Amino acid sequence: MNFEFGTFFSLNTNREYQVQFGDTPSRQFDRRWEGITWSIGGILPLNVFEKKLKGKA
């Protein structure tokens, strides 16, 4: 069984937005992709599949 856990982050801004409502000065927003990642997996030996294939033939 394999379990992986990690984080990812960006060094630069991914998106930039500039918004202005009416006569107010414009505001700038930026967004970065940051978060966590995880995965679970397992490995089956090839002989498990060979036995199943031979049993059906």
All heavy atoms as a GROMACS GRO file, in nm:
protein
  475
    1MET      N    1   0.086  -0.116   0.000
    1MET     CA    2   0.000   0.000   0.000
    1MET      C    3   0.091   0.123   0.000
    1MET      O    4   0.191   0.127   0.068
    1MET     CB    5  -0.090  -0.004   0.123
    1MET     CG    6  -0.172   0.117   0.149
    1MET     SD    7  -0.322   0.144   0.057
    1MET     CE    8  -0.433   0.020   0.095
    2ASN      N    9   0.052   0.219  -0.075
    2ASN     CA   10   0.130   0.342  -0.088
    2ASN      C   11   0.041   0.460  -0.055
    2ASN      O   12  -0.071   0.471  -0.105
    2ASN     CB   13   0.182   0.352  -0.232
    2ASN     CG   14   0.277   0.468  -0.250
    2ASN    OD1   15   0.331   0.519  -0.153
    2ASN    ND2   16   0.297   0.508  -0.372
    3PHE      N   17   0.090   0.550   0.028
    3PHE     CA   18   0.016   0.670   0.064
    3PHE      C   19   0.108   0.790   0.050
    3PHE      O   20   0.218   0.790   0.105
    3PHE     CB   21  -0.035   0.660   0.208
    3PHE     CG   22  -0.110   0.782   0.254
    3PHE    CD1   23  -0.235   0.810   0.202
    3PHE    CD2   24  -0.055   0.869   0.346
    3PHE    CE1   25  -0.306   0.922   0.244
    3PHE    CE2   26  -0.123   0.980   0.388
    3PHE     CZ   27  -0.250   1.007   0.337
    4GLU      N   28   0.068   0.888  -0.028
    4GLU     CA   29   0.149   1.008  -0.051
    4GLU      C   30   0.069   1.131  -0.011
    4GLU      O   31  -0.050   1.140  -0.036
    4GLU     CB   32   0.188   1.020  -0.198
    4GLU     CG   33   0.277   0.910  -0.246
    4GLU     CD   34   0.312   0.925  -0.392
    4GLU    OE1   35   0.283   1.031  -0.451
    4GLU    OE2   36   0.368   0.830  -0.448
    5PHE      N   37   0.138   1.224   0.049
    5PHE     CA   38   0.078   1.350   0.092
    5PHE      C   39   0.178   1.461   0.063
    5PHE      O   40   0.296   1.447   0.092
    5PHE     CB   41   0.044   1.344   0.241
    5PHE     CG   42  -0.021   1.468   0.294
    5PHE    CD1   43  -0.156   1.489   0.273
    5PHE    CD2   44   0.051   1.562   0.362
    5PHE    CE1   45  -0.217   1.602   0.321
    5PHE    CE2   46  -0.009   1.676   0.410
    5PHE     CZ   47  -0.144   1.696   0.390
    6GLY      N   48   0.133   1.570   0.005
    6GLY     CA   49   0.225   1.678  -0.026
    6GLY      C   50   0.154   1.811  -0.038
    6GLY      O   51   0.031   1.820  -0.031
    7THR      N   52   0.232   1.914  -0.055
    7THR     CA   53   0.179   2.049  -0.074
    7THR      C   54   0.233   2.104  -0.205
    7THR      O   55   0.338   2.062  -0.253
    7THR     CB   56   0.219   2.143   0.041
    7THR    OG1   57   0.361   2.153   0.045
    7THR    CG2   58   0.168   2.092   0.173
    8PHE      N   59   0.161   2.196  -0.262
    8PHE     CA   60   0.211   2.265  -0.379
    8PHE      C   61   0.182   2.414  -0.365
    8PHE      O   62   0.088   2.454  -0.298
    8PHE     CB   63   0.151   2.211  -0.510
    8PHE     CG   64   0.001   2.220  -0.518
    8PHE    CD1   65  -0.059   2.330  -0.574
    8PHE    CD2   66  -0.079   2.117  -0.472
    8PHE    CE1   67  -0.196   2.339  -0.583
    8PHE    CE2   68  -0.216   2.125  -0.480
    8PHE     CZ   69  -0.275   2.236  -0.536
    9PHE      N   70   0.267   2.493  -0.422
    9PHE     CA   71   0.252   2.637  -0.415
    9PHE      C   72   0.309   2.698  -0.541
    9PHE      O   73   0.385   2.635  -0.613
    9PHE     CB   74   0.322   2.694  -0.290
    9PHE     CG   75   0.470   2.670  -0.288
    9PHE    CD1   76   0.557   2.766  -0.338
    9PHE    CD2   77   0.522   2.552  -0.237
    9PHE    CE1   78   0.693   2.743  -0.337
    9PHE    CE2   79   0.658   2.530  -0.235
    9PHE     CZ   80   0.744   2.626  -0.285
   10SER      N   81   0.272   2.820  -0.568
   10SER     CA   82   0.322   2.890  -0.686
   10SER      C   83   0.410   3.006  -0.642
   10SER      O   84   0.386   3.069  -0.539
   10SER     CB   85   0.207   2.939  -0.772
   10SER     OG   86   0.128   3.030  -0.699
   11LEU      N   87   0.512   3.031  -0.719
   11LEU     CA   88   0.603   3.141  -0.688
   11LEU      C   89   0.550   3.274  -0.741
   11LEU      O   90   0.580   3.379  -0.686
   11LEU     CB   91   0.740   3.113  -0.747
   11LEU     CG   92   0.810   2.989  -0.693
   11LEU    CD1   93   0.940   2.966  -0.767
   11LEU    CD2   94   0.835   3.002  -0.544
   12ASN      N   95   0.471   3.268  -0.846
   12ASN     CA   96   0.417   3.390  -0.907
   12ASN      C   97   0.265   3.389  -0.902
   12ASN      O   98   0.203   3.287  -0.877
   12ASN     CB   99   0.462   3.399  -1.054
   12ASN     CG  100   0.611   3.415  -1.067
   12ASN    OD1  101   0.675   3.476  -0.983
   12ASN    ND2  102   0.667   3.359  -1.172
   13THR      N  103   0.206   3.502  -0.928
   13THR     CA  104   0.062   3.516  -0.935
   13THR      C  105   0.010   3.447  -1.060
   13THR      O  106   0.065   3.463  -1.168
   13THR     CB  107   0.024   3.664  -0.938
   13THR    OG1  108   0.076   3.725  -0.821
   13THR    CG2  109  -0.126   3.682  -0.941
   14ASN      N  110  -0.095   3.367  -1.046
   14ASN     CA  111  -0.153   3.298  -1.161
   14ASN      C  112  -0.253   3.385  -1.237
   14ASN      O  113  -0.259   3.383  -1.358
   14ASN     CB  114  -0.224   3.170  -1.116
   14ASN     CG  115  -0.129   3.072  -1.054
   14ASN    OD1  116  -0.121   3.062  -0.935
   14ASN    ND2  117  -0.055   3.002  -1.137
   15ARG      N  118  -0.333   3.462  -1.164
   15ARG     CA  119  -0.435   3.548  -1.226
   15ARG      C  120  -0.432   3.684  -1.160
   15ARG      O  121  -0.414   3.695  -1.040
   15ARG     CB  122  -0.575   3.489  -1.206
   15ARG     CG  123  -0.593   3.352  -1.257
   15ARG     CD  124  -0.652   3.355  -1.392
   15ARG     NE  125  -0.670   3.218  -1.438
   15ARG     CZ  126  -0.728   3.188  -1.548
   15ARG    NH1  127  -0.775   3.281  -1.624
   15ARG    NH2  128  -0.739   3.063  -1.584
   16GLU      N  129  -0.454   3.786  -1.239
   16GLU     CA  130  -0.465   3.922  -1.186
   16GLU      C  131  -0.594   3.985  -1.238
   16GLU      O  132  -0.627   3.972  -1.354
   16GLU     CB  133  -0.346   4.008  -1.229
   16GLU     CG  134  -0.217   3.969  -1.164
   16GLU     CD  135  -0.103   4.063  -1.198
   16GLU    OE1  136  -0.128   4.164  -1.268
   16GLU    OE2  137   0.010   4.036  -1.157
   17TYR      N  138  -0.667   4.048  -1.147
   17TYR     CA  139  -0.792   4.114  -1.183
   17TYR      C  140  -0.783   4.260  -1.142
   17TYR      O  141  -0.728   4.293  -1.038
   17TYR     CB  142  -0.910   4.050  -1.107
   17TYR     CG  143  -0.925   3.902  -1.132
   17TYR    CD1  144  -0.880   3.809  -1.040
   17TYR    CD2  145  -0.986   3.856  -1.247
   17TYR    CE1  146  -0.894   3.674  -1.062
   17TYR    CE2  147  -1.002   3.722  -1.270
   17TYR     CZ  148  -0.955   3.631  -1.177
   17TYR     OH  149  -0.970   3.497  -1.199
   18GLN      N  150  -0.839   4.345  -1.225
   18GLN     CA  151  -0.848   4.487  -1.193
   18GLN      C  152  -0.994   4.529  -1.206
   18GLN      O  153  -1.055   4.511  -1.310
   18GLN     CB  154  -0.760   4.570  -1.288
   18GLN     CG  155  -0.746   4.713  -1.244
   18GLN     CD  156  -0.636   4.784  -1.320
   18GLN    OE1  157  -0.569   4.724  -1.403
   18GLN    NE2  158  -0.618   4.909  -1.292
   19VAL      N  159  -1.050   4.582  -1.096
   19VAL     CA  160  -1.193   4.612  -1.089
   19VAL      C  161  -1.211   4.759  -1.054
   19VAL      O  162  -1.140   4.813  -0.970
   19VAL     CB  163  -1.260   4.523  -0.980
   19VAL    CG1  164  -1.409   4.551  -0.974
   19VAL    CG2  165  -1.233   4.377  -1.006
   20GLN      N  166  -1.311   4.820  -1.119
   20GLN     CA  167  -1.344   4.959  -1.088
   20GLN      C  168  -1.496   4.973  -1.090
   20GLN      O  169  -1.562   4.932  -1.185
   20GLN     CB  170  -1.282   5.054  -1.190
   20GLN     CG  171  -1.308   5.199  -1.158
   20GLN     CD  172  -1.238   5.292  -1.256
   20GLN    OE1  173  -1.180   5.247  -1.354
   20GLN    NE2  174  -1.244   5.419  -1.230
   21PHE      N  175  -1.550   5.030  -0.982
   21PHE     CA  176  -1.693   5.053  -0.972
   21PHE      C  177  -1.720   5.202  -0.973
   21PHE      O  178  -1.680   5.274  -0.880
   21PHE     CB  179  -1.750   4.993  -0.842
   21PHE     CG  180  -1.738   4.843  -0.837
   21PHE    CD1  181  -1.644   4.783  -0.756
   21PHE    CD2  182  -1.821   4.763  -0.913
   21PHE    CE1  183  -1.633   4.645  -0.750
   21PHE    CE2  184  -1.812   4.626  -0.908
   21PHE     CZ  185  -1.717   4.566  -0.827
   22GLY      N  186  -1.786   5.249  -1.076
   22GLY     CA  187  -1.822   5.391  -1.084
   22GLY      C  188  -1.698   5.480  -1.087
   22GLY      O  189  -1.606   5.458  -1.164
   23ASP      N  190  -1.699   5.583  -1.002
   23ASP     CA  191  -1.589   5.680  -1.000
   23ASP      C  192  -1.483   5.645  -0.896
   23ASP      O  193  -1.391   5.723  -0.873
   23ASP     CB  194  -1.644   5.820  -0.970
   23ASP     CG  195  -1.734   5.870  -1.082
   23ASP    OD1  196  -1.715   5.823  -1.197
   23ASP    OD2  197  -1.821   5.954  -1.057
   24THR      N  198  -1.493   5.531  -0.831
   24THR     CA  199  -1.394   5.493  -0.729
   24THR      C  200  -1.263   5.451  -0.797
   24THR      O  201  -1.262   5.409  -0.912
   24THR     CB  202  -1.446   5.377  -0.643
   24THR    OG1  203  -1.469   5.265  -0.729
   24THR    CG2  204  -1.573   5.415  -0.570
   25PRO      N  205  -1.153   5.465  -0.727
   25PRO     CA  206  -1.027   5.419  -0.786
   25PRO      C  207  -1.028   5.268  -0.808
   25PRO      O  208  -1.094   5.193  -0.736
   25PRO     CB  209  -0.921   5.457  -0.683
   25PRO     CG  210  -0.990   5.514  -0.566
   25PRO     CD  211  -1.135   5.526  -0.597
   26SER      N  212  -0.956   5.222  -0.907
   26SER     CA  213  -0.956   5.079  -0.940
   26SER      C  214  -0.878   5.001  -0.834
   26SER      O  215  -0.784   5.051  -0.775
   26SER     CB  216  -0.896   5.055  -1.078
   26SER     OG  217  -0.761   5.098  -1.080
   27ARG      N  218  -0.921   4.877  -0.812
   27ARG     CA  219  -0.854   4.787  -0.718
   27ARG      C  220  -0.802   4.667  -0.795
   27ARG      O  221  -0.865   4.622  -0.891
   27ARG     CB  222  -0.950   4.741  -0.610
   27ARG     CG  223  -0.994   4.857  -0.522
   27ARG     CD  224  -1.066   4.811  -0.401
   27ARG     NE  225  -0.977   4.724  -0.324
   27ARG     CZ  226  -1.015   4.655  -0.217
   27ARG    NH1  227  -1.139   4.662  -0.176
   27ARG    NH2  228  -0.930   4.578  -0.154
   28GLN      N  229  -0.690   4.615  -0.750
   28GLN     CA  230  -0.630   4.501  -0.818
   28GLN      C  231  -0.627   4.382  -0.722
   28GLN      O  232  -0.590   4.394  -0.606
   28GLN     CB  233  -0.488   4.535  -0.862
   28GLN     CG  234  -0.423   4.426  -0.942
   28GLN     CD  235  -0.290   4.470  -0.998
   28GLN    OE1  236  -0.254   4.586  -0.991
   28GLN    NE2  237  -0.217   4.376  -1.053
   29PHE      N  238  -0.671   4.267  -0.772
   29PHE     CA  239  -0.671   4.143  -0.696
   29PHE      C  240  -0.583   4.043  -0.769
   29PHE      O  241  -0.580   4.040  -0.892
   29PHE     CB  242  -0.813   4.084  -0.685
   29PHE     CG  243  -0.911   4.174  -0.619
   29PHE    CD1  244  -0.996   4.254  -0.693
   29PHE    CD2  245  -0.919   4.180  -0.480
   29PHE    CE1  246  -1.087   4.338  -0.632
   29PHE    CE2  247  -1.009   4.264  -0.419
   29PHE     CZ  248  -1.094   4.343  -0.495
   30ASP      N  249  -0.515   3.962  -0.694
   30ASP     CA  250  -0.440   3.854  -0.757
   30ASP      C  251  -0.470   3.722  -0.686
   30ASP      O  252  -0.515   3.720  -0.573
   30ASP     CB  253  -0.290   3.880  -0.759
   30ASP     CG  254  -0.232   3.906  -0.621
   30ASP    OD1  255  -0.301   3.883  -0.522
   30ASP    OD2  256  -0.116   3.949  -0.614
   31ARG      N  257  -0.448   3.615  -0.758
   31ARG     CA  258  -0.481   3.482  -0.706
   31ARG      C  259  -0.364   3.389  -0.734
   31ARG      O  260  -0.303   3.392  -0.840
   31ARG     CB  261  -0.607   3.431  -0.773
   31ARG     CG  262  -0.650   3.295  -0.724
   31ARG     CD  263  -0.780   3.255  -0.783
   31ARG     NE  264  -0.761   3.223  -0.924
   31ARG     CZ  265  -0.859   3.187  -1.004
   31ARG    NH1  266  -0.981   3.179  -0.959
   31ARG    NH2  267  -0.835   3.160  -1.129
   32ARG      N  268  -0.336   3.305  -0.639
   32ARG     CA  269  -0.232   3.203  -0.655
   32ARG      C  270  -0.293   3.066  -0.631
   32ARG      O  271  -0.384   3.051  -0.551
   32ARG     CB  272  -0.119   3.223  -0.554
   32ARG     CG  273  -0.046   3.351  -0.570
   32ARG     CD  274   0.052   3.368  -0.455
   32ARG     NE  275   0.114   3.499  -0.463
   32ARG     CZ  276   0.243   3.518  -0.469
   32ARG    NH1  277   0.324   3.417  -0.463
   32ARG    NH2  278   0.292   3.639  -0.478
   33TRP      N  279  -0.241   2.966  -0.700
   33TRP     CA  280  -0.285   2.829  -0.677
   33TRP      C  281  -0.196   2.770  -0.569
   33TRP      O  282  -0.076   2.753  -0.587
   33TRP     CB  283  -0.271   2.746  -0.804
   33TRP     CG  284  -0.368   2.783  -0.908
   33TRP    CD1  285  -0.346   2.862  -1.016
   33TRP    CD2  286  -0.506   2.746  -0.915
   33TRP    NE1  287  -0.459   2.875  -1.090
   33TRP    CE2  288  -0.559   2.806  -1.030
   33TRP    CE3  289  -0.588   2.670  -0.834
   33TRP    CZ2  290  -0.692   2.789  -1.066
   33TRP    CZ3  291  -0.719   2.653  -0.870
   33TRP    CH2  292  -0.770   2.712  -0.985
   34GLU      N  293  -0.256   2.740  -0.456
   34GLU     CA  294  -0.183   2.677  -0.346
   34GLU      C  295  -0.275   2.574  -0.281
   34GLU      O  296  -0.396   2.591  -0.278
   34GLU     CB  297  -0.140   2.780  -0.242
   34GLU     CG  298  -0.044   2.884  -0.296
   34GLU     CD  299  -0.002   2.985  -0.192
   34GLU    OE1  300  -0.049   2.979  -0.078
   34GLU    OE2  301   0.079   3.071  -0.227
   35GLY      N  302  -0.219   2.469  -0.230
   35GLY     CA  303  -0.303   2.370  -0.165
   35GLY      C  304  -0.228   2.244  -0.129
   35GLY      O  305  -0.105   2.243  -0.125
   36ILE      N  306  -0.304   2.139  -0.107
   36ILE     CA  307  -0.246   2.010  -0.071
   36ILE      C  308  -0.290   1.905  -0.171
   36ILE      O  309  -0.390   1.921  -0.240
   36ILE     CB  310  -0.288   1.968   0.072
   36ILE    CG1  311  -0.440   1.958   0.084
   36ILE    CG2  312  -0.232   2.062   0.176
   36ILE    CD1  313  -0.487   1.899   0.214
   37THR      N  314  -0.215   1.799  -0.177
   37THR     CA  315  -0.248   1.687  -0.265
   37THR      C  316  -0.224   1.557  -0.189
   37THR      O  317  -0.139   1.550  -0.102
   37THR     CB  318  -0.163   1.691  -0.394
   37THR    OG1  319  -0.200   1.583  -0.477
   37THR    CG2  320  -0.016   1.686  -0.365
   38TRP      N  321  -0.303   1.456  -0.220
   38TRP     CA  322  -0.285   1.325  -0.158
   38TRP      C  323  -0.326   1.216  -0.254
   38TRP      O  324  -0.406   1.238  -0.344
   38TRP     CB  325  -0.363   1.314  -0.027
   38TRP     CG  326  -0.511   1.335  -0.041
   38TRP    CD1  327  -0.576   1.454  -0.040
   38TRP    CD2  328  -0.609   1.236  -0.063
   38TRP    NE1  329  -0.709   1.434  -0.058
   38TRP    CE2  330  -0.734   1.301  -0.072
   38TRP    CE3  331  -0.606   1.098  -0.074
   38TRP    CZ2  332  -0.852   1.232  -0.092
   38TRP    CZ3  333  -0.724   1.030  -0.095
   38TRP    CH2  334  -0.844   1.097  -0.103
   39SER      N  335  -0.268   1.100  -0.237
   39SER     CA  336  -0.304   0.986  -0.320
   39SER      C  337  -0.279   0.857  -0.243
   39SER      O  338  -0.192   0.849  -0.158
   39SER     CB  339  -0.224   0.986  -0.451
   39SER     OG  340  -0.088   0.970  -0.425
   40ILE      N  341  -0.358   0.756  -0.276
   40ILE     CA  342  -0.346   0.623  -0.215
   40ILE      C  343  -0.339   0.523  -0.330
   40ILE      O  344  -0.415   0.533  -0.426
   40ILE     CB  345  -0.468   0.591  -0.126
   40ILE    CG1  346  -0.476   0.690  -0.010
   40ILE    CG2  347  -0.460   0.450  -0.073
   40ILE    CD1  348  -0.601   0.674   0.074
   41GLY      N  349  -0.248   0.430  -0.320
   41GLY     CA  350  -0.236   0.331  -0.426
   41GLY      C  351  -0.181   0.200  -0.374
   41GLY      O  352  -0.138   0.189  -0.260
   42GLY      N  353  -0.183   0.101  -0.458
   42GLY     CA  354  -0.130  -0.030  -0.424
   42GLY      C  355  -0.073  -0.096  -0.548
   42GLY      O  356  -0.102  -0.056  -0.660
   43ILE      N  357   0.006  -0.199  -0.525
   43ILE     CA  358   0.070  -0.270  -0.635
   43ILE      C  359   0.029  -0.417  -0.626
   43ILE      O  360   0.041  -0.479  -0.520
   43ILE     CB  361   0.223  -0.258  -0.628
   43ILE    CG1  362   0.263  -0.111  -0.638
   43ILE    CG2  363   0.290  -0.340  -0.736
   43ILE    CD1  364   0.410  -0.087  -0.615
   44LEU      N  365  -0.019  -0.471  -0.736
   44LEU     CA  366  -0.051  -0.613  -0.745
   44LEU      C  367   0.055  -0.682  -0.830
   44LEU      O  368   0.093  -0.630  -0.936
   44LEU     CB  369  -0.188  -0.635  -0.810
   44LEU     CG  370  -0.308  -0.593  -0.728
   44LEU    CD1  371  -0.435  -0.610  -0.812
   44LEU    CD2  372  -0.318  -0.676  -0.602
   45PRO      N  373   0.104  -0.796  -0.789
   45PRO     CA  374   0.200  -0.869  -0.872
   45PRO      C  375   0.136  -0.917  -1.002
   45PRO      O  376   0.015  -0.943  -1.007
   45PRO     CB  377   0.242  -0.987  -0.785
   45PRO     CG  378   0.175  -0.971  -0.654
   45PRO     CD  379   0.078  -0.859  -0.663
   46LEU      N  380   0.215  -0.930  -1.105
   46LEU     CA  381   0.162  -0.972  -1.235
   46LEU      C  382   0.107  -1.113  -1.233
   46LEU      O  383   0.017  -1.146  -1.309
   46LEU     CB  384   0.270  -0.960  -1.343
   46LEU     CG  385   0.308  -0.818  -1.382
   46LEU    CD1  386   0.422  -0.820  -1.482
   46LEU    CD2  387   0.188  -0.746  -1.441
   47ASN      N  388   0.158  -1.199  -1.145
   47ASN     CA  389   0.108  -1.337  -1.145
   47ASN      C  390  -0.038  -1.344  -1.102
   47ASN      O  391  -0.107  -1.440  -1.135
   47ASN     CB  392   0.196  -1.427  -1.059
   47ASN     CG  393   0.198  -1.385  -0.913
   47ASN    OD1  394   0.131  -1.288  -0.875
   47ASN    ND2  395   0.275  -1.455  -0.832
   48VAL      N  396  -0.090  -1.244  -1.035
   48VAL     CA  397  -0.233  -1.242  -1.001
   48VAL      C  398  -0.316  -1.232  -1.129
   48VAL      O  399  -0.414  -1.304  -1.148
   48VAL     CB  400  -0.264  -1.123  -0.906
   48VAL    CG1  401  -0.414  -1.107  -0.888
   48VAL    CG2  402  -0.194  -1.141  -0.774
   49PHE      N  403  -0.273  -1.147  -1.221
   49PHE     CA  404  -0.345  -1.133  -1.349
   49PHE      C  405  -0.324  -1.255  -1.438
   49PHE      O  406  -0.415  -1.298  -1.509
   49PHE     CB  407  -0.300  -1.007  -1.421
   49PHE     CG  408  -0.337  -0.880  -1.348
   49PHE    CD1  409  -0.239  -0.801  -1.292
   49PHE    CD2  410  -0.469  -0.842  -1.334
   49PHE    CE1  411  -0.272  -0.685  -1.224
   49PHE    CE2  412  -0.504  -0.728  -1.267
   49PHE     CZ  413  -0.404  -0.649  -1.211
   50GLU      N  414  -0.205  -1.316  -1.435
   50GLU     CA  415  -0.180  -1.434  -1.516
   50GLU      C  416  -0.271  -1.550  -1.475
   50GLU      O  417  -0.326  -1.621  -1.559
   50GLU     CB  418  -0.033  -1.477  -1.503
   50GLU     CG  419   0.062  -1.383  -1.572
   50GLU     CD  420   0.208  -1.421  -1.551
   50GLU    OE1  421   0.235  -1.525  -1.486
   50GLU    OE2  422   0.294  -1.347  -1.598
   51LYS      N  423  -0.290  -1.569  -1.346
   51LYS     CA  424  -0.377  -1.677  -1.298
   51LYS      C  425  -0.521  -1.653  -1.341
   51LYS      O  426  -0.591  -1.747  -1.380
   51LYS     CB  427  -0.368  -1.688  -1.146
   51LYS     CG  428  -0.239  -1.742  -1.096
   51LYS     CD  429  -0.235  -1.746  -0.943
   51LYS     CE  430  -0.100  -1.792  -0.892
   51LYS     NZ  431  -0.092  -1.788  -0.746
   52LYS      N  432  -0.567  -1.529  -1.336
   52LYS     CA  433  -0.705  -1.499  -1.378
   52LYS      C  434  -0.721  -1.522  -1.527
   52LYS      O  435  -0.825  -1.572  -1.572
   52LYS     CB  436  -0.742  -1.357  -1.339
   52LYS     CG  437  -0.762  -1.340  -1.191
   52LYS     CD  438  -0.830  -1.212  -1.159
   52LYS     CE  439  -0.858  -1.208  -1.010
   52LYS     NZ  440  -0.963  -1.118  -0.976
   53LEU      N  441  -0.624  -1.481  -1.608
   53LEU     CA  442  -0.633  -1.500  -1.753
   53LEU      C  443  -0.630  -1.647  -1.791
   53LEU      O  444  -0.701  -1.690  -1.880
   53LEU     CB  445  -0.523  -1.421  -1.823
   53LEU     CG  446  -0.535  -1.269  -1.819
   53LEU    CD1  447  -0.412  -1.204  -1.880
   53LEU    CD2  448  -0.660  -1.224  -1.895
   54LYS      N  449  -0.544  -1.723  -1.725
   54LYS     CA  450  -0.534  -1.866  -1.757
   54LYS      C  451  -0.660  -1.940  -1.712
   54LYS      O  452  -0.703  -2.035  -1.776
   54LYS     CB  453  -0.412  -1.927  -1.689
   54LYS     CG  454  -0.284  -1.886  -1.755
   54LYS     CD  455  -0.164  -1.950  -1.686
   54LYS     CE  456  -0.036  -1.906  -1.751
   54LYS     NZ  457   0.083  -1.960  -1.681
   55GLY      N  458  -0.723  -1.895  -1.606
   55GLY     CA  459  -0.844  -1.960  -1.557
   55GLY      C  460  -0.962  -1.939  -1.650
   55GLY      O  461  -1.051  -2.023  -1.660
   56LYS      N  462  -0.965  -1.828  -1.724
   56LYS     CA  463  -1.077  -1.800  -1.815
   56LYS      C  464  -1.057  -1.862  -1.952
   56LYS      O  465  -1.152  -1.876  -2.027
   56LYS     CB  466  -1.093  -1.647  -1.831
   56LYS     CG  467  -1.148  -1.582  -1.707
   56LYS     CD  468  -1.176  -1.436  -1.733
   56LYS     CE  469  -1.238  -1.374  -1.609
   56LYS     NZ  470  -1.272  -1.232  -1.632
   57ALA      N  471  -0.934  -1.896  -1.988
   57ALA     CA  472  -0.908  -1.949  -2.122
   57ALA      C  473  -0.946  -2.095  -2.134
   57ALA      O  474  -0.971  -2.168  -2.048
   57ALA     CB  475  -0.760  -1.933  -2.157
   0.00000   0.00000   0.00000
